[in-house]
Amino acid sequence: MTAALRCDVEGVARRMREEGIAYEDAVNQFKRALIREIVKANSGNQSKAAMEMGAHRNTLSRSMAELGLTLHEVREELRADRKRKLPAQTLARAFRSYQAEKTA
């Protein structure tokens, strides 16, 4: 773990304690966020996400269910992320096309 990441984690832990968040709730929130990020990074593919985690797909599915995290929810977040990025990608593509025409 890098020093910067360790500092971030310690800061989050400190804020959670200050806000009175119980240990079990804090751990579950962290697990939920980490699993969500891993599944999103694998485009919603549970098998690939489980492999990255070093777990079986059924274990990942069970963990998601225990944490109240659904694959549908994660895939909706992925769709929303793609929609937000689309205008920037379209603009970048248009700019590259303009530059190519300009130099041709």
BAZA-494697 format. One record per residue (C-alpha): residue in three letters; x, y, z. Coordinates in nm, 4 decimals, always signed. Example, Ala and Ser with C-alpha at 12.3 -4.5 7.8 and 13.67 -1.06 7.14 Angstrom:
type ala | xx +1.2300 | yy -0.4500 | zz +0.7800
type ser | xx +1.3670 | yy -0.1060 | zz +0.7140
This chain:
type met | xx +0.0000 | yy +0.0000 | zz +0.0000
type thr | xx +0.1422 | yy +0.3389 | zz -0.0927
type ala | xx +0.1897 | yy +0.6080 | zz +0.1684
type ala | xx -0.0746 | yy +0.8272 | zz +0.0026
type leu | xx -0.3298 | yy +0.5455 | zz -0.0011
type arg | xx -0.2514 | yy +0.4560 | zz +0.3592
type cys | xx -0.3073 | yy +0.8217 | zz +0.4532
type asp | xx -0.6425 | yy +0.8229 | zz +0.2691
type val | xx -0.7560 | yy +0.5026 | zz +0.4402
type glu | xx -0.6518 | yy +0.6321 | zz +0.7807
type gly | xx -0.8361 | yy +0.9580 | zz +0.7161
type val | xx -1.1556 | yy +0.7748 | zz +0.6211
type ala | xx -1.1216 | yy +0.5520 | zz +0.9287
type arg | xx -1.0748 | yy +0.8581 | zz +1.1503
type arg | xx -1.3816 | yy +1.0327 | zz +1.0039
type met | xx -1.5954 | yy +0.7199 | zz +1.0399
type arg | xx -1.4948 | yy +0.6863 | zz +1.4057
type glu | xx -1.5626 | yy +1.0563 | zz +1.4679
type glu | xx -1.9081 | yy +1.0191 | zz +1.3132
type gly | xx -1.9813 | yy +0.7213 | zz +1.5359
type ile | xx -2.0048 | yy +0.4624 | zz +1.2605
type ala | xx -1.9900 | yy +0.1147 | zz +1.4131
type tyr | xx -1.7026 | yy -0.1134 | zz +1.3186
type glu | xx -1.9233 | yy -0.3679 | zz +1.1406
type asp | xx -2.0990 | yy -0.0938 | zz +0.9411
type ala | xx -1.7653 | yy +0.0618 | zz +0.8428
type val | xx -1.6272 | yy -0.2735 | zz +0.7259
type asn | xx -1.9445 | yy -0.3458 | zz +0.5275
type gln | xx -1.9367 | yy -0.0024 | zz +0.3639
type phe | xx -1.5752 | yy -0.0556 | zz +0.2627
type lys | xx -1.6443 | yy -0.4066 | zz +0.1288
type arg | xx -1.9447 | yy -0.2796 | zz -0.0666
type ala | xx -1.7456 | yy +0.0055 | zz -0.2237
type leu | xx -1.4480 | yy -0.2164 | zz -0.3076
type ile | xx -1.6615 | yy -0.4913 | zz -0.4605
type arg | xx -1.8591 | yy -0.2338 | zz -0.6604
type glu | xx -1.5349 | yy -0.0880 | zz -0.8015
type ile | xx -1.3918 | yy -0.4289 | zz -0.8896
type val | xx -1.7122 | yy -0.5404 | zz -1.0635
type lys | xx -1.7332 | yy -0.2080 | zz -1.2506
type ala | xx -1.3660 | yy -0.2365 | zz -1.3548
type asn | xx -1.4563 | yy -0.5751 | zz -1.5043
type ser | xx -1.7538 | yy -0.4331 | zz -1.6973
type gly | xx -2.0061 | yy -0.6052 | zz -1.4725
type asn | xx -1.8573 | yy -0.9507 | zz -1.5358
type gln | xx -1.8803 | yy -1.1338 | zz -1.2042
type ser | xx -1.6518 | yy -1.4197 | zz -1.3078
type lys | xx -1.3693 | yy -1.1818 | zz -1.4024
type ala | xx -1.4268 | yy -0.9712 | zz -1.0905
type ala | xx -1.4169 | yy -1.2816 | zz -0.8705
type met | xx -1.0941 | yy -1.3926 | zz -1.0366
type glu | xx -0.9390 | yy -1.0510 | zz -0.9671
type met | xx -1.0455 | yy -1.0846 | zz -0.6039
type gly | xx -0.9090 | yy -1.4382 | zz -0.5783
type ala | xx -1.2547 | yy -1.5724 | zz -0.4963
type his | xx -1.5086 | yy -1.8019 | zz -0.6587
type arg | xx -1.7931 | yy -1.6371 | zz -0.8488
type asn | xx -2.0469 | yy -1.7868 | zz -0.6064
type thr | xx -1.8572 | yy -1.6331 | zz -0.3148
type leu | xx -1.8688 | yy -1.2936 | zz -0.4864
type ser | xx -2.2422 | yy -1.3304 | zz -0.5547
type arg | xx -2.3072 | yy -1.4277 | zz -0.1930
type ser | xx -2.0984 | yy -1.1351 | zz -0.0644
type met | xx -2.2851 | yy -0.8943 | zz -0.2899
type ala | xx -2.6191 | yy -1.0262 | zz -0.1652
type glu | xx -2.5097 | yy -0.9978 | zz +0.1989
type leu | xx -2.4041 | yy -0.6370 | zz +0.1380
type gly | xx -2.7232 | yy -0.5480 | zz -0.0487
type leu | xx -2.5350 | yy -0.4874 | zz -0.3733
type thr | xx -2.6977 | yy -0.6093 | zz -0.6922
type leu | xx -2.5385 | yy -0.6706 | zz -1.0292
type his | xx -2.8208 | yy -0.4651 | zz -1.1805
type glu | xx -2.7209 | yy -0.1692 | zz -0.9627
type val | xx -2.3556 | yy -0.1953 | zz -1.0683
type arg | xx -2.4456 | yy -0.2257 | zz -1.4370
type glu | xx -2.6725 | yy +0.0801 | zz -1.4096
type glu | xx -2.3772 | yy +0.2742 | zz -1.2654
type leu | xx -2.1652 | yy +0.1567 | zz -1.5592
type arg | xx -2.4294 | yy +0.2796 | zz -1.8056
type ala | xx -2.4490 | yy +0.6146 | zz -1.6288
type asp | xx -2.0685 | yy +0.6448 | zz -1.6320
type arg | xx -2.0622 | yy +0.5727 | zz -2.0054
type lys | xx -2.3302 | yy +0.8343 | zz -2.0736
type arg | xx -2.1341 | yy +1.0959 | zz -1.8796
type lys | xx -1.8159 | yy +1.0145 | zz -2.0723
type leu | xx -1.9831 | yy +1.0019 | zz -2.4128
type pro | xx -1.9939 | yy +1.3793 | zz -2.4793
type ala | xx -1.6242 | yy +1.4169 | zz -2.3929
type gln | xx -1.5323 | yy +1.1234 | zz -2.6159
type thr | xx -1.7454 | yy +1.2609 | zz -2.8981
type leu | xx -1.5835 | yy +1.6019 | zz -2.8636
type ala | xx -1.2341 | yy +1.4507 | zz -2.8615
type arg | xx -1.3156 | yy +1.2422 | zz -3.1703
type ala | xx -1.4506 | yy +1.5494 | zz -3.3515
type phe | xx -1.1390 | yy +1.7478 | zz -3.2620
type arg | xx -0.9068 | yy +1.4730 | zz -3.3900
type ser | xx -1.1088 | yy +1.4540 | zz -3.7095
type tyr | xx -1.0830 | yy +1.8331 | zz -3.7490
type gln | xx -0.7048 | yy +1.8203 | zz -3.6942
type ala | xx -0.6693 | yy +1.5400 | zz -3.9501
type glu | xx -0.8671 | yy +1.7379 | zz -4.2093
type lys | xx -0.6692 | yy +2.0514 | zz -4.1342
type thr | xx -0.3322 | yy +1.8796 | zz -4.1904
type ala | xx -0.4462 | yy +1.6909 | zz -4.5039
